[in-house]
Amino acid sequence: MLSRRIIPCLDVRAGKVTKGVTFLDNRDVGDPVAMARYYYEQGADEIVFYDITASNERRRIILDVVARVAREIFIPFTVGGGLRDLSDIRAVLLAGAEKISIDSGAVRNPKLISEAARAFGSQCVVLSMQVARRPPSPNIPSGYEVFIDGGRQATGIDAIQWAKRGEELGAGELCINSIDRDGTALGYELELTRQIVEAVSIPVIASGGAGSPHHVLEAFVQAGADAAIVASIVHYGRYTIPEIKRYLHEHGVPVRQAFVRRGE
């Protein structure tokens, strides 16, 4: 069985890492460069960087901060926020990212997924999805709807159908951001994650709601996720990455050894 990945997420606004609850009431928690370096040294498997207001503000991503983070870490680095075309994606990759995360831009222009996969390889393309629970309807049969622009805009698109479409178009990985669970520390949206895992054959990342190592365990064991995003749980010092990995290892989940990396 492949090792499960623990991925700290840096939501960046105006050059600072920020964290909110259900995509609202964000407050700054630190410097993205220093935090990325710290999580790298603590044994993170990857780092995700989202410029969370770029799409809503219709602007380009903050490439200077991306480049500064990339110089500090030597693990896979995924970057998203405001990516609208291949030139945006190319600029992020040249700044040091290994993967790009497309979300609102992909909903507005689904061809961007296939264009990016052809140009840079599917392994480079992560389709990120902002999802909230809704009453089931003919358009939203699963009861989970895709949102864009930082959770501000409903799309009328069913999350399970969009996940399947994303795979068909060439995405190499899916990241499922639960708006309802974001920042709540109540655990991941397991049913949503499980449904998507069962609907696609590419890796799925659970995101939104981790408050304890047990929640991470649930994402892997109950929902079948391949990786889990962590944010508040590590940003506020409730648990460290080595502690989370130790708990997972003790409960039979294969993880890469967490160790402090120094002097690289």
VEXTIMAR-679418 format. One record per residue (C-alpha): y, z, x. Coordinates in Angstrom, 1 decimal. Each point is the difference from the previous one (the first is absolute). Example, Ala and Ser with C-alpha at 12.3 -4.5 7.8 and 13.67 -1.06 7.14 Angstrom:
% VEXTIMAR-679418
+--------+--------+--------+
!     c2 !     c3 !     c1 !
+--------+--------+--------+
!   -4.5 !    7.8 !   12.3 !
!    3.4 !   -0.7 !    1.4 !
+--------+--------+--------+
END
This chain:
% VEXTIMAR-679418
+--------+--------+--------+
!     c2 !     c3 !     c1 !
+--------+--------+--------+
!    0.0 !    0.0 !    0.0 !
!    3.5 !   -0.9 !    1.3 !
!    2.3 !    2.8 !    0.9 !
!    2.5 !    0.9 !   -2.7 !
!    3.6 !   -0.2 !    1.1 !
!    2.9 !    2.5 !   -0.3 !
!    3.3 !   -1.7 !   -0.2 !
!    3.3 !    1.9 !    0.1 !
!    2.7 !   -1.8 !   -2.0 !
!    3.6 !   -0.1 !    1.0 !
!    2.3 !   -0.8 !   -2.9 !
!    3.3 !   -0.9 !    1.6 !
!    3.4 !   -0.1 !   -1.6 !
!    3.2 !   -0.5 !    2.0 !
!   -1.9 !    0.5 !    3.2 !
!   -1.6 !    3.4 !   -1.0 !
!   -3.5 !    0.9 !   -1.2 !
!    0.4 !    1.1 !   -3.6 !
!   -2.4 !    1.4 !   -2.7 !
!    0.3 !    0.3 !   -3.7 !
!   -2.1 !    0.7 !   -3.1 !
!   -1.2 !   -2.8 !   -2.2 !
!    2.4 !   -2.3 !    1.9 !
!    3.1 !    2.1 !   -0.9 !
!    2.2 !    2.8 !    1.5 !
!   -0.7 !   -0.9 !    3.6 !
!    1.2 !    2.2 !    2.8 !
!    0.0 !   -0.7 !    3.8 !
!   -2.7 !    1.6 !    2.1 !
!    0.4 !   -1.4 !    3.5 !
!    0.5 !   -2.7 !    2.5 !
!   -2.5 !   -2.9 !   -0.3 !
!   -0.4 !   -0.6 !    3.7 !
!   -0.7 !    3.7 !    0.8 !
!   -2.3 !    0.4 !   -3.0 !
!   -2.0 !   -3.1 !    0.8 !
!   -0.5 !    1.1 !    3.6 !
!   -1.1 !    3.5 !   -1.2 !
!   -2.6 !   -1.4 !   -2.4 !
!   -1.3 !   -2.4 !    2.6 !
!   -0.4 !    2.9 !    2.4 !
!   -1.8 !    2.0 !   -2.7 !
!   -2.7 !   -2.7 !   -0.5 !
!    1.2 !   -2.1 !   -2.9 !
!   -2.0 !   -3.2 !   -0.4 !
!    3.0 !   -2.1 !   -1.1 !
!    3.6 !    0.4 !   -0.9 !
!    1.7 !   -1.6 !   -3.1 !
!    3.7 !   -0.5 !   -0.1 !
!    1.8 !   -0.9 !   -3.3 !
!    3.7 !   -0.8 !   -0.2 !
!    0.0 !    1.3 !   -3.5 !
!    3.4 !   -1.3 !   -1.2 !
!   -0.1 !   -3.5 !    1.6 !
!   -1.5 !   -1.7 !   -3.0 !
!    2.2 !    1.6 !   -2.6 !
!    3.1 !   -0.6 !    2.1 !
!   -1.0 !   -3.6 !    0.7 !
!    0.4 !    0.4 !    3.7 !
!   -2.0 !   -0.6 !    3.2 !
!   -2.1 !    2.8 !    1.5 !
!    1.5 !    2.2 !    2.8 !
!   -1.6 !   -1.8 !    2.9 !
!    1.6 !    2.2 !    2.7 !
!   -1.8 !    3.1 !   -1.3 !
!   -3.2 !   -1.9 !   -0.3 !
!    0.2 !   -1.1 !    3.6 !
!    0.8 !    3.6 !    1.2 !
!   -3.1 !    1.3 !   -1.9 !
!   -2.2 !   -2.7 !    1.4 !
!    0.9 !    0.9 !    3.6 !
!   -1.2 !    3.6 !   -0.6 !
!   -3.5 !   -0.5 !   -1.5 !
!   -3.2 !   -1.9 !    1.1 !
!   -1.9 !   -0.1 !   -3.3 !
!    0.2 !   -2.5 !   -2.9 !
!    3.5 !    0.0 !   -1.5 !
!    0.7 !   -1.4 !   -3.5 !
!    3.5 !   -0.7 !   -1.1 !
!    1.4 !   -0.9 !   -3.5 !
!    3.2 !   -0.2 !   -2.0 !
!    2.0 !   -2.9 !   -1.1 !
!   -2.3 !   -2.7 !    1.5 !
!    0.8 !   -3.1 !   -2.0 !
!   -1.2 !   -3.0 !    2.2 !
!   -1.8 !   -0.9 !    3.1 !
!    3.1 !    0.4 !    2.2 !
!    0.3 !    3.6 !   -1.1 !
!   -3.7 !    0.6 !    0.7 !
!    0.2 !   -1.7 !    3.4 !
!    3.0 !    2.1 !    1.0 !
!   -1.9 !    3.2 !   -0.8 !
!   -3.0 !   -1.1 !    2.0 !
!    2.2 !   -0.9 !    2.9 !
!    1.6 !    3.4 !   -0.2 !
!   -3.4 !    1.6 !    0.7 !
!   -2.0 !    0.3 !   -3.3 !
!   -3.6 !   -0.9 !   -0.1 !
!   -0.1 !   -0.3 !   -3.8 !
!    2.5 !   -0.7 !   -2.7 !
!    0.1 !    1.5 !   -3.5 !
!    1.3 !   -2.1 !   -2.8 !
!    0.6 !    1.4 !   -3.5 !
!    3.0 !   -1.0 !   -2.2 !
!    0.4 !   -3.3 !    1.9 !
!   -3.7 !   -0.9 !   -0.7 !
!    0.4 !    0.7 !   -3.7 !
!    3.1 !   -2.3 !   -0.1 !
!   -1.7 !   -2.6 !    2.1 !
!   -3.8 !    0.3 !    0.1 !
!   -0.2 !   -3.0 !    2.3 !
!    1.5 !    2.2 !    2.7 !
!   -3.4 !    1.7 !    0.3 !
!   -1.9 !   -3.2 !    0.7 !
!    2.8 !   -1.4 !    2.2 !
!    0.0 !    3.2 !    2.1 !
!   -3.8 !    0.0 !    0.2 !
!   -0.1 !   -3.6 !    1.2 !
!    2.8 !    0.5 !    2.6 !
!   -1.0 !    3.4 !    1.4 !
!   -3.6 !    0.7 !   -1.2 !
!   -1.2 !    2.0 !   -3.0 !
!   -0.7 !    3.0 !    2.3 !
!    3.8 !    0.2 !    0.4 !
!    0.9 !    0.0 !   -3.7 !
!    0.0 !    3.2 !   -2.1 !
!    0.8 !   -0.3 !   -3.7 !
!    1.6 !    3.2 !   -1.1 !
!    0.2 !    0.9 !   -3.7 !
!    2.2 !    2.4 !   -1.8 !
!   -2.0 !    1.0 !   -3.0 !
!    0.6 !    2.3 !   -3.0 !
!   -2.2 !    1.0 !   -2.9 !
!    0.8 !   -1.6 !   -3.4 !
!   -1.6 !   -0.1 !   -3.4 !
!   -2.6 !   -2.8 !    0.1 !
!    1.2 !   -3.2 !   -1.6 !
!   -1.0 !   -3.7 !   -0.1 !
!    2.2 !   -0.6 !    3.1 !
!   -1.0 !    3.2 !    1.7 !
!   -3.7 !    0.5 !   -0.9 !
!   -0.7 !    2.4 !    2.8 !
!    2.8 !    2.3 !   -1.0 !
!    1.6 !   -0.3 !    3.5 !
!    3.2 !   -2.2 !    0.4 !
!    1.5 !   -1.4 !    3.2 !
!    3.6 !    0.9 !    0.7 !
!    2.5 !   -1.4 !    2.6 !
!    3.2 !    1.0 !    1.7 !
!   -0.9 !    3.6 !    0.8 !
!   -1.6 !    0.6 !   -3.4 !
!    3.2 !   -1.0 !   -1.8 !
!   -1.2 !   -3.2 !   -1.7 !
!   -3.1 !   -0.5 !   -2.2 !
!   -1.8 !   -3.4 !    0.4 !
!   -2.4 !   -0.1 !   -2.9 !
!   -2.7 !   -0.8 !    2.5 !
!   -3.4 !    1.9 !   -0.2 !
!   -0.7 !    1.7 !    3.3 !
!   -3.7 !   -0.9 !    0.1 !
!    0.7 !   -3.6 !   -0.7 !
!    2.7 !   -0.1 !    2.7 !
!   -2.3 !    1.6 !    2.5 !
!   -2.6 !   -2.8 !   -0.6 !
!    2.7 !   -2.7 !    0.2 !
!    1.3 !    1.5 !    3.3 !
!   -3.5 !   -0.3 !    1.5 !
!   -0.4 !   -3.5 !   -1.3 !
!    3.3 !   -1.0 !    1.6 !
!   -1.0 !    1.3 !    3.4 !
!    1.1 !    3.6 !    0.3 !
!   -2.2 !    1.8 !    2.6 !
!    0.6 !    3.5 !   -1.4 !
!    1.5 !    1.8 !   -3.1 !
!    2.1 !    3.1 !    0.0 !
!    0.1 !    1.7 !   -3.4 !
!    3.1 !    2.1 !   -0.4 !
!   -0.2 !    2.2 !   -3.1 !
!    3.5 !    0.6 !   -1.4 !
!   -1.3 !    2.8 !   -2.2 !
!   -1.5 !    1.9 !    2.9 !
!    2.5 !   -0.7 !    2.7 !
!    1.2 !    3.2 !    1.7 !
!   -1.6 !    2.3 !   -2.6 !
!   -2.7 !    1.4 !    2.3 !
!   -2.4 !   -0.2 !   -3.0 !
!   -2.5 !   -2.4 !    1.5 !
!   -0.3 !   -3.7 !    0.0 !
!   -0.4 !   -2.2 !   -3.1 !
!   -3.7 !   -0.2 !    0.4 !
!   -0.8 !   -2.0 !   -3.1 !
!    2.5 !   -2.7 !    0.9 !
!   -1.2 !   -0.1 !    3.6 !
!   -3.7 !   -0.1 !   -1.1 !
!    0.6 !   -2.9 !   -2.4 !
!    1.7 !   -2.1 !    2.7 !
!   -2.7 !    0.8 !    2.6 !
!   -2.6 !   -1.2 !   -2.4 !
!    2.0 !   -3.1 !   -0.9 !
!    0.6 !   -1.4 !    3.5 !
!   -1.9 !   -0.4 !    3.3 !
!    2.8 !    0.7 !    2.4 !
!    1.0 !    3.4 !    1.3 !
!    2.0 !    2.2 !   -2.3 !
!    2.5 !    2.7 !    1.0 !
!    0.7 !    3.0 !   -2.3 !
!    3.6 !    1.1 !   -0.1 !
!    1.9 !    2.7 !   -1.9 !
!   -0.8 !    3.6 !   -0.7 !
!   -1.8 !    1.5 !    3.0 !
!    0.6 !    3.8 !    0.0 !
!   -3.1 !    1.2 !    1.9 !
!   -2.9 !   -1.3 !    2.1 !
!   -2.2 !    0.2 !   -3.1 !
!    2.2 !   -2.6 !   -1.7 !
!   -0.6 !   -2.3 !    2.9 !
!   -3.7 !    0.7 !   -0.2 !
!    0.1 !   -0.9 !   -3.7 !
!    1.7 !   -3.4 !    0.7 !
!   -2.8 !   -0.9 !    2.3 !
!   -3.1 !    1.5 !   -1.8 !
!    1.0 !   -0.4 !   -3.7 !
!    2.2 !   -3.0 !    0.1 !
!   -1.5 !   -1.9 !    3.0 !
!    3.2 !   -0.6 !    1.8 !
!   -0.1 !   -1.3 !    3.6 !
!    3.1 !    1.8 !    1.1 !
!    2.5 !    2.5 !   -1.3 !
!    3.7 !    0.2 !    0.3 !
!    1.4 !    3.5 !    0.8 !
!    3.7 !    1.0 !   -0.2 !
!    1.2 !    3.3 !   -1.4 !
!   -3.2 !    1.8 !    1.1 !
!    0.8 !   -0.7 !    3.6 !
!    3.8 !   -0.5 !   -0.1 !
!    0.5 !    3.6 !   -1.2 !
!   -2.6 !    1.5 !    2.3 !
!   -2.5 !    1.1 !   -2.6 !
!   -2.8 !   -1.6 !    2.0 !
!   -0.3 !   -1.9 !    3.2 !
!   -1.9 !   -3.2 !    0.5 !
!   -2.7 !    1.7 !    2.1 !
!   -0.5 !    2.6 !   -2.7 !
!   -0.5 !   -2.7 !   -2.7 !
!   -2.4 !   -1.9 !    2.2 !
!   -1.9 !    3.1 !    0.9 !
!   -0.4 !    0.8 !   -3.7 !
!   -1.2 !   -3.5 !   -0.8 !
!   -2.5 !    0.1 !    2.9 !
!   -1.4 !    3.3 !   -1.2 !
!   -0.6 !   -1.6 !   -3.4 !
!   -1.8 !   -3.0 !    1.3 !
!    2.8 !   -2.6 !    0.1 !
!    0.0 !   -2.1 !    3.1 !
!    3.4 !    0.1 !    1.7 !
!    1.3 !   -0.8 !    3.5 !
!    0.3 !    3.0 !    2.1 !
!    3.5 !    1.5 !   -0.1 !
!    1.4 !    1.0 !    3.3 !
!    3.3 !    0.6 !    1.6 !
!    1.1 !   -3.2 !    1.9 !
!    2.3 !    0.8 !    2.9 !
!    1.5 !   -1.9 !    2.9 !
!   -0.5 !   -3.6 !   -1.3 !
+--------+--------+--------+
END
